[in-house]
Amino acid sequence: MAASPPCQLAFRITSLARRATPEDAEELVRLRKVMQDSCHGPNPDVSWQPAAVATLRARLDPAGTQTAYVVERSGPGGGLAACAVGTIEYRLGGPGNPEGTSGYVFSVATDEDMRRRGCSRACMKGLLGWFRERGVRRIDLRASSEGELYTSLGFVRTPDPAMRLSL
């Protein structure tokens, strides 16, 4: 089986991701469900989506601390093919990070028919550039065991166990 062509050749999609705008919120939420269904299996519950769209529309401010990078589809239907969403978090500084800033990447997703074409990589590179421009030098994410994209971009597994409290 021949390798899939690069993203920009296969569907005339530019390999350069663009920064998302509030108008992309609905498609970003659709792609978030694609990611969740891919990780956890299909879930028919979409009741959370209107609130998520509203939150994204409000937070995708060019001067804000949350952003997304997207790759668009061309042709009939249009829409987005892939995305990577990230946020800057502020904590008390310390050695190696006096400003206390850290980036967090979430909702990296690609439509199934567009996978393995470099679309998520283009989105991640755009997002990592955004973090660099803002002086963020530590970036965290959670990845499945299939996170070869992230290791190829320099991410390494950490020994830190995650814990959560739901109130």
C-alpha positions in Angstrom: 0.0 0.0 0.0 1.4 3.4 -1.0 2.1 6.0 1.7 -0.5 8.7 2.0 0.6 11.9 0.3 1.4 15.0 2.4 -1.5 17.0 3.6 -0.9 19.9 1.1 -0.9 17.6 -1.9 -3.6 15.1 -1.1 -6.5 17.6 -0.8 -4.9 20.9 -1.8 -4.7 21.8 1.9 -1.9 24.1 2.9 0.5 22.3 5.3 0.7 25.6 7.2 -2.0 25.6 9.8 -3.7 28.9 10.6 -4.8 30.3 13.9 -8.4 29.6 14.6 -11.0 32.3 15.0 -14.2 32.4 17.1 -16.0 31.4 13.9 -14.2 28.0 14.0 -15.6 27.1 17.4 -18.3 24.7 16.2 -15.9 22.8 14.0 -13.3 22.7 16.8 -15.9 21.1 19.1 -16.9 18.7 16.4 -13.2 17.6 16.1 -13.0 17.4 19.9 -15.8 14.8 19.8 -13.8 13.0 17.0 -10.8 12.8 19.4 -12.9 11.6 22.3 -14.7 9.0 20.3 -11.3 7.8 19.0 -9.9 7.5 22.5 -12.9 6.2 24.4 -15.3 4.8 21.8 -18.4 6.4 20.3 -20.6 8.4 22.7 -23.9 9.6 21.5 -24.0 12.4 24.2 -23.6 15.8 22.6 -25.4 17.8 25.3 -22.0 19.4 26.2 -21.4 20.8 22.8 -23.4 24.1 22.9 -21.6 25.2 26.1 -18.2 24.2 24.7 -18.9 26.2 21.5 -19.9 29.3 23.6 -16.7 28.9 25.7 -14.4 28.6 22.7 -16.0 31.6 21.0 -15.4 33.7 24.1 -11.8 32.4 24.6 -10.4 32.5 21.1 -9.3 36.1 21.5 -6.0 36.9 19.7 -4.7 38.5 22.9 -6.0 35.7 25.1 -4.3 32.7 26.7 -6.1 30.0 24.7 -5.8 29.3 21.1 -6.1 26.7 18.4 -4.4 26.0 15.1 -6.3 24.4 12.3 -6.0 22.9 8.9 -8.9 23.5 6.6 -10.4 21.1 4.1 -10.9 22.3 0.6 -13.6 21.3 -1.8 -17.2 20.3 -1.1 -18.3 20.6 2.4 -15.2 22.5 3.6 -14.8 22.6 7.3 -11.7 21.7 9.3 -9.6 18.6 8.8 -7.5 18.9 12.0 -6.8 21.0 15.0 -4.6 21.4 18.1 -5.9 23.5 21.0 -3.7 24.8 23.8 -3.8 27.2 26.7 -1.2 29.1 28.9 -1.5 28.5 32.6 0.1 30.7 35.2 1.4 29.3 38.5 3.9 30.5 41.1 7.4 30.5 39.5 10.3 28.4 40.6 13.8 27.3 39.4 13.8 26.8 35.7 10.5 28.7 35.3 10.7 32.0 37.2 7.5 33.3 35.4 5.5 30.3 36.3 4.0 29.9 32.9 3.3 26.5 31.3 1.5 25.5 28.2 -1.1 22.7 28.0 -2.1 21.1 24.8 -5.5 19.4 24.4 -7.9 18.4 21.7 -5.4 17.4 19.0 -7.7 15.8 16.5 -7.8 14.9 12.8 -10.8 13.6 10.9 -10.3 9.9 10.2 -10.1 10.2 6.5 -7.4 12.9 6.8 -5.0 11.0 9.2 -1.4 10.2 8.5 -1.0 13.2 6.1 0.8 15.7 8.3 -2.3 17.8 9.3 -2.0 17.4 13.1 1.8 18.0 12.8 1.1 21.3 11.1 -1.4 22.3 13.8 1.0 21.3 16.6 3.9 23.2 15.0 1.7 26.3 14.8 0.7 25.9 18.4 4.2 25.3 19.6 5.3 28.5 17.8 2.5 30.4 19.6 3.8 29.2 22.9 7.4 30.2 22.0 6.2 33.7 21.0 4.7 34.1 24.4 7.8 32.9 26.3 6.3 29.6 27.4 9.1 27.0 27.6 7.3 24.1 29.4 4.4 22.5 27.6 2.5 19.5 28.9 0.0 17.2 27.3 -1.5 13.8 27.8 -1.1 11.3 25.0 -2.1 7.8 24.3 0.5 5.1 23.7 0.2 6.0 20.0 1.8 9.5 20.6 4.6 9.2 18.1 3.7 12.6 16.7 4.5 14.1 20.1 7.8 12.3 20.6 8.9 13.4 17.1 8.3 17.0 18.2 10.5 16.6 21.3 7.9 15.6 24.0 9.0 13.0 26.5 7.0 10.9 29.0 7.3 12.2 32.5 7.1 10.1 35.7 4.5 12.5 37.2 1.3 10.7 38.0 -1.8 12.7 37.3 -4.6 13.0 39.9 -8.0 14.6 39.7 -10.8 15.6 42.0 -14.2 16.2 40.5 -16.4 18.5 42.5 
